[in-house]
């Protein structure tokens, strides 16, 4: 009887794990290969770091900064090119910033362009 309980618990645990896994990949495009998924997640993390750097720059200077300004303050993590994506930022005083990551690697044709703004939400374009 005890072994039946163990088997039921194992099936429930595996089913729960599968449900969590399925939800975690729902936001990815259906045709996205493993390397695209890995690289776009890494770029998303970089954009979140740059967004955080923008907030730090805003506190110190009263306005959002360009990538050059963030870099001169030591706030830009890893430069303006990451995983075959080029970062570009626009800043409009203390009210708005946008950082866009565009794929520039020829092997990444058709991959999504990613963007973050002061809402700290990474979006695909």
Phi, psi and omega in degrees: 000323181294322180293328177295318178298320179295318180295317178298316179297320179295316179297317178296318179296316178295320177296319177295318177298319178296320179297317178296316180298316181299318179292327183289335181257002180297326183284351181272146178300146185296331181270003183290125177278172182301318182293322177297318179297315181297311183293319181291326175294320178296320179293321177300317178297320177297316178299321177296322177293319179293321176300319176295321177296322177299319179296319178296318180296320178300316180296319184282329189237353178082003176206161176286158184243165173280171178298322178297319179293318177297318180296318181294336177272356182077022184259351184269111183281108171085011177088192186258000176235127181217127177051039178082011178247141176256130179269140175221134182236145169235140180231134179239076179062222181266002186265331189201143168218154175221131173240125182246136176247116183246132178292128179243347177289128180302334178285354184249025177298131180089355177284158186287151168271134183247150184213148174225150175224193185297346176286348180065028176253124177276128180238156176259140177239000000 
